Amino acid sequence: QVQLVESGGGLVQPGESLRLSCAASGIIFSIYTMIWYRQAPGKQRELVAGITSGGTTNYSDSVKGRFTISRDNAKNKVYLEMNSLKPEDTAVYYCNAKVPGISEYIEVWGQGTLVTVSS
């Protein structure tokens, strides 16, 4: 069964940290690009950070320098370390696995985990 399961969300105060995890099953994890997206209330889903199978990373400008994405291919997991959290980071965070198929990308989505940053 192909599945992505996120965990680690919660309620934190501004300036605090959280670490999100995404566990993959049913896929050859090491060949997939892994991406964290988020969707705030009333807004479109946006890319937060991505990491390729080779370990190349990229970040949205809004989180660069505060968030770090990493992966552990032995554990089939991807992580998002979030530091110096701001209220505007409040969103549901989704894990996405993507790999080129024959004619289009093959994608898998997790169910999301809620991060709330509030004092």
MDTraj code that builds the backbone (N, CA, C; nanometers):
import mdtraj as md
import numpy as np

residues = "GLN VAL GLN LEU VAL GLU SER GLY GLY GLY LEU VAL GLN PRO GLY GLU SER LEU ARG LEU SER CYS ALA ALA SER GLY ILE ILE PHE SER ILE TYR THR MET ILE TRP TYR ARG GLN ALA PRO GLY LYS GLN ARG GLU LEU VAL ALA GLY ILE THR SER GLY GLY THR THR ASN TYR SER ASP SER VAL LYS GLY ARG PHE THR ILE SER ARG ASP ASN ALA LYS ASN LYS VAL TYR LEU GLU MET ASN SER LEU LYS PRO GLU ASP THR ALA VAL TYR TYR CYS ASN ALA LYS VAL PRO GLY ILE SER GLU TYR ILE GLU VAL TRP GLY GLN GLY THR LEU VAL THR VAL SER SER".split()
xyz = np.array([
    [0.0845, -0.1196, 0.0000],
    [0.0000, 0.0000, 0.0000],
    [0.0881, 0.1245, 0.0000],
    [0.0656, 0.2114, -0.0984],
    [0.1419, 0.3350, -0.1081],
    [0.0863, 0.4355, -0.0084],
    [0.1719, 0.4887, 0.0765],
    [0.1230, 0.5755, 0.1828],
    [0.2313, 0.6706, 0.2298],
    [0.1907, 0.7943, 0.2578],
    [0.2751, 0.8913, 0.3259],
    [0.2010, 0.9347, 0.4516],
    [0.2695, 0.9308, 0.5661],
    [0.2067, 0.9671, 0.6922],
    [0.2909, 1.0737, 0.7608],
    [0.2328, 1.1925, 0.7762],
    [0.3008, 1.3027, 0.8437],
    [0.2737, 1.2975, 0.9940],
    [0.3686, 1.3515, 1.0699],
    [0.3514, 1.3640, 1.2149],
    [0.4374, 1.4793, 1.2633],
    [0.4112, 1.5221, 1.3866],
    [0.4936, 1.6243, 1.4486],
    [0.4315, 1.7620, 1.4573],
    [0.3140, 1.7785, 1.3990],
    [0.2484, 1.9089, 1.4074],
    [0.1990, 1.9374, 1.5485],
    [0.1590, 2.0611, 1.5700],
    [0.1072, 2.0982, 1.7008],
    [0.0981, 2.2473, 1.7169],
    [0.0745, 2.2894, 1.8408],
    [0.0628, 2.4306, 1.8750],
    [0.1908, 2.4769, 1.9431],
    [0.2518, 2.5806, 1.8885],
    [0.3729, 2.6368, 1.9477],
    [0.3605, 2.7882, 1.9509],
    [0.4470, 2.8503, 2.0312],
    [0.4490, 2.9959, 2.0382],
    [0.5470, 3.0515, 1.9350],
    [0.5278, 3.1755, 1.8966],
    [0.6233, 3.2373, 1.8036],
    [0.7661, 3.2280, 1.8562],
    [0.8574, 3.1956, 1.7651],
    [0.9977, 3.1820, 1.8013],
    [1.0397, 3.0412, 1.8372],
    [0.9425, 2.9546, 1.8598],
    [0.9739, 2.8168, 1.8963],
    [0.9992, 2.7313, 1.7716],
    [1.0291, 2.6039, 1.7975],
    [1.0651, 2.5119, 1.6894],
    [0.9741, 2.3901, 1.6879],
    [0.9663, 2.3279, 1.5718],
    [0.8963, 2.2006, 1.5552],
    [0.9697, 2.1191, 1.4509],
    [0.9576, 1.9879, 1.4616],
    [1.0148, 1.8992, 1.3612],
    [0.9043, 1.8095, 1.3074],
    [0.8772, 1.8242, 1.1792],
    [0.7795, 1.7383, 1.1141],
    [0.8487, 1.6173, 1.0534],
    [0.7784, 1.5051, 1.0556],
    [0.8283, 1.3830, 0.9930],
    [0.7257, 1.3320, 0.8938],
    [0.7750, 1.2644, 0.7917],
    [0.6876, 1.2009, 0.6936],
    [0.7444, 1.0625, 0.6665],
    [0.6646, 0.9612, 0.6975],
    [0.7068, 0.8228, 0.6770],
    [0.6415, 0.7682, 0.5516],
    [0.7222, 0.7108, 0.4636],
    [0.6726, 0.6579, 0.3368],
    [0.6703, 0.5061, 0.3395],
    [0.5712, 0.4483, 0.2741],
    [0.5647, 0.3041, 0.2572],
    [0.5062, 0.2732, 0.1204],
    [0.5457, 0.1586, 0.0664],
    [0.4911, 0.1163, -0.0616],
    [0.5551, 0.1785, -0.1844],
    [0.6625, 0.2569, -0.1627],
    [0.7341, 0.3164, -0.2750],
    [0.8840, 0.2928, -0.2577],
    [0.9566, 0.3042, -0.3678],
    [1.1035, 0.2992, -0.3600],
    [1.1475, 0.4390, -0.3219],
    [1.1508, 0.4634, -0.1937],
    [1.1634, 0.5982, -0.1391],
    [1.2843, 0.6719, -0.1957],
    [1.3942, 0.6017, -0.2104],
    [1.5200, 0.6691, -0.2438],
    [1.5186, 0.7372, -0.3802],
    [1.4296, 0.6988, -0.4698],
    [1.4294, 0.7574, -0.6036],
    [1.3355, 0.8767, -0.6155],
    [1.2561, 0.9006, -0.5111],
    [1.1563, 1.0063, -0.5153],
    [1.2132, 1.1394, -0.4671],
    [1.1729, 1.2465, -0.5334],
    [1.1887, 1.3799, -0.4773],
    [1.0806, 1.3985, -0.3716],
    [1.1196, 1.4465, -0.2564],
    [1.0262, 1.4663, -0.1462],
    [1.0066, 1.6154, -0.1230],
    [0.8832, 1.6544, -0.1078],
    [0.8493, 1.7962, -0.0976],
    [0.7522, 1.8179, 0.0179],
    [0.7737, 1.9246, 0.0908],
    [0.6767, 1.9715, 0.1900],
    [0.6021, 2.0903, 0.1307],
    [0.4693, 2.0811, 0.1352],
    [0.3816, 2.1914, 0.0989],
    [0.3056, 2.2341, 0.2247],
    [0.2460, 2.3506, 0.2177],
    [0.1569, 2.3932, 0.3248],
    [0.0395, 2.4706, 0.2668],
    [-0.0690, 2.4686, 0.3416],
    [-0.1870, 2.5435, 0.3022],
    [-0.2460, 2.6101, 0.4252],
    [-0.2417, 2.7412, 0.4230],
    [-0.2999, 2.8199, 0.5311],
    [-0.4487, 2.8416, 0.5034],
    [-0.5260, 2.8694, 0.6069],
    [-0.6705, 2.8917, 0.5873],
    [-0.6962, 3.0017, 0.4846],
    [-0.7788, 2.9713, 0.3855],
    [-0.8156, 3.0692, 0.2853],
    [-0.7102, 3.0974, 0.1803],
    [-0.6012, 3.0206, 0.1832],
    [-0.4936, 3.0443, 0.0865],
    [-0.4675, 2.9196, 0.0041],
    [-0.3958, 2.9379, -0.1067],
    [-0.3590, 2.8241, -0.1909],
    [-0.2433, 2.7464, -0.1298],
    [-0.2354, 2.6213, -0.1673],
    [-0.1239, 2.5389, -0.1225],
    [0.0048, 2.5919, -0.1849],
    [0.1110, 2.5987, -0.1041],
    [0.2384, 2.6492, -0.1532],
    [0.3513, 2.5544, -0.1181],
    [0.4533, 2.5536, -0.2037],
    [0.5714, 2.4717, -0.1783],
    [0.6536, 2.5361, -0.0675],
    [0.6957, 2.4554, 0.0276],
    [0.7780, 2.5041, 0.1382],
    [0.9247, 2.4674, 0.1160],
    [0.9485, 2.3378, 0.0925],
    [1.0859, 2.2904, 0.0754],
    [1.0842, 2.1571, 0.0025],
    [1.1895, 2.1311, -0.0719],
    [1.2004, 2.0057, -0.1435],
    [1.3408, 1.9500, -0.1369],
    [1.3515, 1.8188, -0.1511],
    [1.4824, 1.7536, -0.1533],
    [1.4785, 1.6422, -0.2570],
    [1.5755, 1.6439, -0.3467],
    [1.5787, 1.5445, -0.4529],
    [1.6364, 1.4123, -0.4025],
    [1.6319, 1.3132, -0.4883],
    [1.6900, 1.1838, -0.4529],
    [1.8404, 1.1969, -0.4269],
    [1.9030, 1.2935, -0.4895],
    [2.0459, 1.3143, -0.4709],
    [2.0804, 1.4056, -0.3559],
    [1.9785, 1.4595, -0.2898],
    [2.0029, 1.5424, -0.1723],
    [2.0039, 1.6920, -0.1973],
    [1.9773, 1.7332, -0.3201],
    [1.9690, 1.8771, -0.3486],
    [1.8419, 1.9335, -0.2881],
    [1.8559, 2.0482, -0.2220],
    [1.7415, 2.1077, -0.1528],
    [1.7055, 2.2434, -0.2117],
    [1.5804, 2.2813, -0.1941],
    [1.5385, 2.4165, -0.2271],
    [1.4288, 2.4579, -0.1309],
    [1.4167, 2.5878, -0.1111],
    [1.3244, 2.6419, -0.0117],
    [1.2503, 2.7622, -0.0698],
    [1.1311, 2.7839, -0.0185],
    [1.0626, 2.9071, -0.0530],
    [1.1324, 3.0217, 0.0189],
    [1.1225, 3.1398, -0.0362],
    [1.1888, 3.2548, 0.0246],
    [1.1385, 3.2815, 0.1659],
    [1.0132, 3.2483, 0.1912],
    [0.9541, 3.2784, 0.3214],
    [1.0094, 3.1927, 0.4348],
    [1.0725, 3.0804, 0.4031],
    [1.1241, 2.9924, 0.5092],
    [1.2745, 2.9752, 0.5022],
    [1.3363, 3.0303, 0.3975],
    [1.4815, 3.0119, 0.3806],
    [1.5556, 3.0664, 0.5023],
    [1.6472, 2.9863, 0.5537],
    [1.7234, 3.0259, 0.6711],
    [1.6592, 2.9862, 0.8029],
    [1.5322, 2.9460, 0.7997],
    [1.4624, 2.9063, 0.9225],
    [1.4258, 2.7578, 0.9210],
    [1.3941, 2.7048, 0.8029],
    [1.3525, 2.5657, 0.7899],
    [1.4640, 2.4854, 0.7223],
    [1.4722, 2.3577, 0.7595],
    [1.5684, 2.2671, 0.6978],
    [1.4991, 2.1358, 0.6633],
    [1.5106, 2.0951, 0.5379],
    [1.4552, 1.9664, 0.4955],
    [1.5683, 1.8649, 0.4881],
    [1.5393, 1.7417, 0.5283],
    [1.6390, 1.6356, 0.5211],
    [1.5662, 1.5036, 0.4984],
    [1.6415, 1.4038, 0.4600],
    [1.5814, 1.2729, 0.4356],
    [1.6727, 1.1637, 0.4888],
    [1.6112, 1.0524, 0.5254],
    [1.6833, 0.9331, 0.5706],
    [1.6311, 0.8177, 0.4863],
    [1.7056, 0.7827, 0.3825],
    [1.6582, 0.6787, 0.2913],
    [1.6527, 0.5409, 0.3587],
    [1.7337, 0.5205, 0.4599],
    [1.7320, 0.3915, 0.5306],
    [1.6025, 0.3738, 0.6091],
    [1.5449, 0.4864, 0.6521],
    [1.4211, 0.4805, 0.7297],
    [1.2980, 0.5181, 0.6470],
    [1.3181, 0.5516, 0.5205],
    [1.2072, 0.5958, 0.4338],
    [1.1344, 0.7153, 0.4945],
    [1.2111, 0.8120, 0.5423],
    [1.1516, 0.9286, 0.6056],
    [1.2117, 1.0579, 0.5513],
    [1.1297, 1.1604, 0.5526],
    [1.1745, 1.2954, 0.5244],
    [1.1312, 1.3828, 0.6419],
    [1.2147, 1.4832, 0.6713],
    [1.1912, 1.5675, 0.7878],
    [1.1872, 1.7136, 0.7458],
    [1.1193, 1.7925, 0.8270],
    [1.1222, 1.9378, 0.8114],
    [1.1452, 1.9982, 0.9489],
    [1.2658, 2.0488, 0.9681],
    [1.3005, 2.1163, 1.0928],
    [1.2617, 2.2624, 1.0770],
    [1.1747, 2.3095, 1.1650],
    [1.1224, 2.4461, 1.1550],
    [1.1635, 2.5248, 1.2788],
    [1.2426, 2.6263, 1.2584],
    [1.2901, 2.7113, 1.3674],
    [1.2355, 2.8528, 1.3526],
    [1.2413, 2.9262, 1.4619],
    [1.1967, 3.0663, 1.4610],
    [1.0590, 3.0797, 1.3971],
    [0.9685, 2.9976, 1.4420],
    [0.8355, 2.9947, 1.3818],
    [0.7610, 3.1254, 1.4023],
    [0.6832, 3.1608, 1.3010],
    [0.6060, 3.2837, 1.3017],
    [0.4567, 3.2501, 1.2878],
    [0.3701, 3.3390, 1.3321],
    [0.2261, 3.3121, 1.3151],
    [0.1883, 3.2827, 1.1699],
    [0.2575, 3.3453, 1.0758],
    [0.2254, 3.3220, 0.9348],
    [0.2687, 3.1847, 0.8845],
    [0.3381, 3.1084, 0.9681],
    [0.3710, 2.9693, 0.9340],
    [0.2555, 2.8749, 0.9664],
    [0.1532, 2.9263, 1.0301],
    [0.0372, 2.8442, 1.0633],
    [-0.0277, 2.7908, 0.9363],
    [-0.0409, 2.6589, 0.9291],
    [-0.0951, 2.5945, 0.8093],
    [-0.1038, 2.4441, 0.8318],
    [-0.1712, 2.3775, 0.7411],
    [-0.1615, 2.2329, 0.7332],
    [-0.0434, 2.2014, 0.6419],
    [0.0480, 2.1198, 0.6909],
    [0.1680, 2.0847, 0.6159],
    [0.1508, 1.9447, 0.5564],
    [0.1772, 1.9369, 0.4265],
    [0.1591, 1.8131, 0.3528],
    [0.2927, 1.7618, 0.2987],
    [0.3080, 1.6335, 0.3033],
    [0.4236, 1.5669, 0.2454],
    [0.3861, 1.5154, 0.1069],
    [0.4774, 1.5322, 0.0126],
    [0.4534, 1.4898, -0.1259],
    [0.5751, 1.4152, -0.1780],
    [0.5497, 1.3038, -0.2448],
    [0.6555, 1.2273, -0.3104],
    [0.6313, 1.2318, -0.4604],
    [0.7360, 1.2621, -0.5358],
    [0.7181, 1.2816, -0.6790],
    [0.8332, 1.2172, -0.7542],
    [0.8002, 1.1478, -0.8648],
    [0.9022, 1.0879, -0.9493],
    [0.8511, 1.0882, -1.0929],
    [0.9377, 1.1120, -1.1898],
    [0.8913, 1.1108, -1.3298],
    [0.8422, 0.9727, -1.3702],
    [0.7230, 0.9669, -1.4312],
    [0.6721, 0.8439, -1.4890],
    [0.6982, 0.8429, -1.6385],
    [0.6334, 0.7535, -1.7081],
    [0.6551, 0.7414, -1.8523],
    [0.6039, 0.8651, -1.9247],
    [0.4863, 0.9111, -1.8887],
    [0.4276, 1.0253, -1.9582],
    [0.3944, 1.1414, -1.8656],
    [0.3994, 1.1195, -1.7372],
    [0.3697, 1.2257, -1.6425],
    [0.4324, 1.1909, -1.5078],
    [0.4319, 1.2881, -1.4161],
    [0.4868, 1.2605, -1.2848],
    [0.3946, 1.1661, -1.2070],
    [0.4542, 1.0805, -1.1284],
    [0.3830, 0.9978, -1.0319],
    [0.3933, 1.0686, -0.8980],
    [0.2789, 1.0941, -0.8344],
    [0.2775, 1.1671, -0.7085],
    [0.1987, 1.0925, -0.6031],
    [0.2463, 1.1078, -0.4792],
    [0.1761, 1.0548, -0.3633],
    [0.1669, 1.1680, -0.2616],
    [0.0528, 1.1802, -0.1965],
    [0.0299, 1.2845, -0.0962],
    [-0.0028, 1.2230, 0.0392],
    [0.0433, 1.2892, 0.1432],
    [0.0015, 1.2547, 0.2777],
    [-0.1273, 1.3264, 0.3137],
    [-0.1746, 1.2987, 0.4337],
    [-0.3032, 1.3547, 0.4777],
    [-0.2871, 1.4915, 0.5427],
    [-0.1644, 1.5289, 0.5758],
    [-0.1382, 1.6599, 0.6341],
    [-0.1283, 1.6566, 0.7856],
    [-0.0529, 1.7522, 0.8381],
    [-0.0429, 1.7703, 0.9821],
    [-0.0516, 1.9201, 1.0110],
    [-0.1287, 1.9570, 1.1120],
    [-0.1561, 2.0976, 1.1403],
    [-0.0486, 2.1578, 1.2293],
    [0.0037, 2.2708, 1.1858],
    [0.0970, 2.3492, 1.2651],
    [0.0308, 2.4829, 1.2961],
    [0.0219, 2.5141, 1.4243],
    [-0.0369, 2.6409, 1.4676],
    [0.0662, 2.7166, 1.5499],
    [0.0947, 2.8381, 1.5059],
    [0.1911, 2.9228, 1.5759],
    [0.1143, 3.0412, 1.6322],
    [0.1040, 3.0438, 1.7633],
    [0.0223, 3.1465, 1.8273],
    [0.0656, 3.1660, 1.9706],
    [0.0562, 3.2895, 2.0158],
    [0.0867, 3.3186, 2.1552],
    [-0.0405, 3.3148, 2.2402],
])
top = md.Topology()
chain = top.add_chain()
for i, resn in enumerate(residues, 1):
    res = top.add_residue(resn, chain, resSeq=i)
    for name in ("N", "CA", "C"):
        top.add_atom(name, md.element.get_by_symbol(name[0]), res)
traj = md.Trajectory(xyz[None], top)
